């Protein structure tokens, strides 16, 4: 039976040990996206804070896997920055695959209808697989990914997510490695986007899409 979880990962750590956002808001504005005015509310994490946290997570991952071969599966497109930084910080050989998932469509809240494209994930049977994603909220997407990947019989299956909106969880899903726990707000930067904008930001910021009644 394929194993899921880590022997020493953050799923065995106390939830309060994971850093949480806490900073005085800084007012400002971002350009509009497709006619929607976006208000910059806070900078959650600076580029330097992100770099330090990635190094801490990489140390945990390296300790858990030891000398075992690691196949990293990056979730497109949001995890690109995080996955690349994790690979560099690990400083060891890894193989790389990717998955494409969508549960938002044109909404700002995931409703659980997950579409998953697996053609690029690589061979996972009998391998130690680490899925890397940018953010988790309801848990619907990661639950679907776990179901699909376990059917391919990996040796182990773990999940690393940089941001966790744990207050929004709709299904029971514990992430093995979490960067930060954040409040249920819409964030951009470090690979996260709003209508394909602002992925390039080096920091992670909160935005308020004005007039969006379904905003999180």
C-alpha positions in Angstrom: 0.0 0.0 0.0 1.6 3.3 -1.0 2.5 5.5 1.9 1.5 9.1 2.3 3.1 11.6 4.7 6.5 12.3 6.1 8.3 10.6 9.0 9.5 14.0 10.3 7.6 16.6 8.2 5.5 19.5 9.4 2.4 17.3 9.5 3.9 16.0 12.8 4.8 19.5 14.1 2.3 21.5 16.1 0.2 23.8 13.9 1.2 26.9 16.0 4.9 26.3 15.0 4.2 27.4 11.4 4.8 31.1 10.9 1.7 33.3 10.5 1.3 36.6 8.9 1.4 39.6 11.2 2.3 43.1 9.9 1.0 46.6 9.8 -0.8 47.3 6.5 0.8 49.6 3.9 -1.7 51.4 1.7 -1.2 51.7 -2.0 -2.6 50.8 -5.5 -1.8 48.4 -8.2 -2.7 48.9 -11.9 -6.2 47.7 -13.0 -6.7 44.2 -14.5 -9.3 44.0 -17.3 -11.0 47.1 -16.0 -11.1 46.0 -12.3 -9.3 48.3 -9.9 -7.0 46.5 -7.5 -6.1 48.0 -4.1 -2.9 47.0 -2.5 -3.7 46.4 1.2 -0.6 44.7 2.7 2.8 43.2 1.9 2.6 39.9 3.6 6.1 38.7 3.0 9.1 40.4 1.5 11.5 38.7 -0.9 14.0 38.2 2.0 11.4 36.6 4.2 10.4 34.3 1.4 14.1 33.3 0.8 14.7 32.5 4.4 11.5 30.4 4.7 12.3 28.4 1.6 15.7 27.6 3.0 14.0 26.4 6.3 11.6 24.2 4.4 14.4 22.8 2.2 16.3 21.8 5.3 13.3 19.9 6.6 12.7 18.2 3.3 16.4 17.2 2.9 16.4 15.7 6.4 13.2 13.7 5.8 14.3 12.2 2.5 17.9 11.6 3.3 19.6 9.9 0.3 16.4 8.7 -1.3 15.7 9.7 -4.9 13.1 12.5 -5.0 10.6 13.2 -7.8 9.2 16.7 -7.4 5.8 17.4 -9.1 5.2 21.2 -9.5 1.6 22.5 -9.8 1.3 24.9 -12.8 1.5 27.7 -12.9 1.5 29.2 -9.5 4.2 27.1 -7.9 6.8 27.8 -10.5 8.8 30.3 -8.3 8.5 28.2 -5.2 9.3 24.9 -6.9 12.4 26.4 -8.6 13.6 27.9 -5.3 13.1 24.6 -3.4 15.0 22.6 -6.0 17.9 25.1 -5.9 17.9 25.2 -2.1 17.9 21.4 -1.8 21.2 21.2 -3.6 20.7 17.6 -4.6 19.5 15.6 -7.6 15.8 15.6 -8.2 13.6 14.7 -11.1 10.8 17.1 -12.1 7.3 16.7 -13.3 4.3 19.0 -13.5 0.5 18.9 -13.1 -2.1 21.4 -14.2 -5.2 21.8 -12.1 -8.1 24.2 -12.1 -10.9 24.6 -9.6 -11.5 28.3 -9.8 -12.5 28.9 -13.4 -13.8 32.5 -13.4 -14.5 32.6 -9.6 -12.3 33.6 -6.7 -13.5 30.7 -4.5 -12.8 27.1 -5.3 -16.1 25.1 -5.5 -14.5 21.6 -5.6 -14.9 20.9 -9.4 -11.3 20.1 -10.0 -9.9 19.5 -13.5 -6.5 17.8 -13.5 -4.1 17.3 -16.4 -1.5 14.6 -15.6 0.4 14.2 -18.9 3.5 16.0 -17.6 3.8 14.5 -14.1 6.4 11.9 -15.1 6.7 8.3 -13.8 5.6 8.1 -10.1 5.1 4.4 -9.5 7.5 3.2 -6.8 9.0 6.7 -6.4 9.2 9.2 -3.5 7.0 12.0 -4.8 6.8 15.5 -3.4 4.0 17.7 -4.8 4.8 21.4 -4.6 2.0 24.0 -4.8 1.8 27.7 -4.1 -1.3 27.9 -2.0 -4.1 25.8 -0.4 -7.4 26.9 0.8 -10.4 24.6 0.6 -8.2 21.5 0.1 -10.3 20.3 -2.9 -7.5 20.5 -5.4 -4.9 18.7 -3.2 -7.3 16.0 -2.2 -8.0 15.3 -5.9 -4.3 15.3 -6.6 -3.7 12.9 -3.8 -6.4 10.5 -5.0 -5.0 10.5 -8.6 -1.4 10.1 -7.6 -2.0 7.3 -5.1 -3.6 5.4 -7.8 -0.2 5.4 -9.6 1.3 3.7 -6.5 4.2 6.0 -5.4 6.5 4.7 -2.7 5.6 7.8 -0.6 3.6 10.9 -1.4 4.0 14.3 0.4 2.9 17.8 -0.2 4.7 21.1 0.2 2.7 24.3 0.0 4.0 27.8 0.5 0.8 29.5 1.7 -2.0 27.9 3.7 -5.4 29.6 4.2 -6.3 27.0 6.8 -9.4 28.8 7.9 -11.0 28.1 4.5 -10.5 24.3 4.6 -13.6 22.3 3.4 -12.0 18.8 3.4 -9.6 17.2 5.9 -6.2 17.7 4.4 -3.0 18.1 6.3 0.0 19.5 4.3 3.4 18.0 5.1 5.4 21.2 4.6 3.9 24.6 5.0 5.6 27.9 4.4 3.2 30.3 6.1 -0.4 30.3 7.4 -2.2 33.4 6.1 -5.7 34.9 6.6 -8.4 34.2 3.9 -7.4 37.1 1.6 -6.6 37.2 -2.1 -2.8 37.4 -2.6 -0.5 37.9 -5.6 3.2 37.7 -6.2 5.9 35.0 -6.1 4.0 33.1 -8.8 0.5 33.8 -7.6 -1.7 35.8 -10.0 -4.9 37.7 -10.4 -6.2 37.3 -14.0 -2.6 36.2 -15.0 -1.1 39.5 -13.6 1.5 40.1 -10.9 3.1 36.7 -10.8 6.4 38.4 -11.2 6.3 40.3 -7.9 9.2 39.3 -5.6 7.1 39.8 -2.5 3.6 38.4 -1.6 0.9 41.1 -1.4 -2.8 41.3 -0.6 -5.1 42.8 -3.2 -8.8 43.8 -3.0 -10.6 43.4 -6.3 -13.1 46.2 -6.0 -16.6 45.2 -6.7 -16.0 41.5 -6.5 -18.8 40.2 -4.4 -17.3 36.6 -4.4 -13.9 37.7 -3.1 -12.2 35.7 -0.4 
